[in-house]
Amino acid sequence: MSVKVDLDRLADELANYKFAYLVTVGDDFHAHTVAVEPVFVDGRFDVGPVGGTTSRNLASHDSATLVWPPSAPGGYTLIVDGRADSRYVVPDRAVLHRKAPPGVATKPGCKDDCHPLERS
């Protein structure tokens, strides 16, 4: 059973980011990445019109990842995994992620600083 995303917290976090990368995969298992400006409405992301390669990838494989880079070095990357069609991504998982600074304690078994955006 998958963990449900805290959509309210996700919406709040989006104010800290300007654009995202949409990552899809083709039949050859190669990743295809494009820059998008997703709009979060009614619990899903509208990524706008996408090109031919992205459309073909999503027609065959409905898993997609949105990655918002941090606005400053040392900031968190926002990563959202979800199910997609040719225009919308519905989040299944969301996490704020960054490399842990030296000497900072992390969760057991994890070397990075991660904060899942999960509903309690």
C-alpha positions in Angstrom: 0.0 0.0 0.0 1.4 3.4 -1.0 1.8 6.3 1.4 -0.6 9.1 0.7 0.8 12.5 0.0 -0.1 15.5 2.3 -1.5 17.6 -0.5 -1.8 20.7 1.7 1.8 20.6 2.7 2.8 19.9 -0.9 0.9 23.0 -2.1 2.6 25.1 0.6 6.1 23.9 -0.4 5.5 24.7 -4.1 5.6 28.5 -3.3 9.4 28.0 -2.8 10.0 26.7 -6.4 9.9 28.3 -9.8 9.9 25.4 -12.4 10.3 21.7 -12.5 11.7 18.9 -14.7 9.3 16.3 -15.9 11.1 12.9 -16.2 9.5 10.1 -18.2 10.9 6.8 -19.5 10.7 5.3 -23.0 10.4 1.7 -24.2 14.2 1.6 -24.3 14.3 2.4 -20.6 16.1 5.7 -21.2 15.0 8.7 -19.2 13.6 11.7 -21.0 13.7 15.1 -19.2 12.0 18.3 -20.1 11.5 21.6 -18.2 7.9 22.4 -17.3 6.0 24.9 -15.1 3.4 22.7 -13.4 0.3 24.2 -11.9 -1.1 22.4 -8.9 -4.9 22.3 -9.0 -7.4 19.8 -7.5 -4.7 17.5 -6.2 -2.9 17.1 -9.5 -0.3 18.9 -11.6 -1.1 20.4 -15.0 2.2 20.3 -16.8 0.8 21.9 -19.9 1.3 20.7 -23.5 4.2 18.3 -23.9 6.2 17.3 -26.9 6.2 14.1 -29.0 8.8 12.1 -27.0 7.2 12.8 -23.7 3.7 12.0 -25.1 4.9 8.7 -26.5 6.6 7.8 -23.2 3.5 8.6 -21.1 1.3 6.6 -23.5 3.4 3.5 -22.8 4.5 4.1 -19.2 2.3 6.2 -17.0 4.9 6.7 -14.2 6.5 10.1 -14.1 8.6 12.2 -11.8 8.6 15.9 -11.3 11.8 17.4 -9.9 12.0 21.0 -8.6 15.6 22.1 -8.1 16.5 24.2 -5.0 16.7 27.9 -5.6 20.0 28.2 -3.7 22.9 25.8 -3.0 22.2 23.6 0.0 18.5 23.9 -0.4 16.0 21.1 -0.8 15.0 19.5 -4.0 11.3 18.7 -4.2 10.7 15.3 -5.9 7.2 14.1 -6.7 6.5 10.6 -8.2 3.2 10.0 -9.7 0.9 8.6 -12.4 0.6 10.7 -15.5 -1.3 11.1 -18.8 -0.4 13.5 -21.6 -1.0 16.5 -19.4 -1.6 15.7 -15.7 0.5 14.1 -13.0 -1.3 12.8 -9.9 1.2 12.6 -7.0 1.8 9.2 -5.3 4.9 10.2 -3.3 6.6 13.5 -2.5 9.8 14.3 -0.6 12.1 17.2 0.1 15.6 15.9 -0.4 19.1 17.2 -0.1 22.6 15.8 0.7 23.1 16.0 4.4 25.8 18.4 5.5 28.8 16.8 7.2 28.2 15.9 10.8 24.4 16.1 10.6 22.5 13.1 11.9 20.1 11.4 9.5 17.6 8.6 9.8 19.2 5.2 10.4 20.2 3.7 7.1 20.0 7.0 5.2 22.9 9.2 4.3 20.7 12.1 3.0 18.5 14.7 4.5 14.9 13.7 3.4 11.5 14.9 4.6 8.6 12.9 3.0 5.5 14.9 2.6 3.2 12.2 3.9 -0.3 12.5 5.4 -0.4 11.2 9.0 
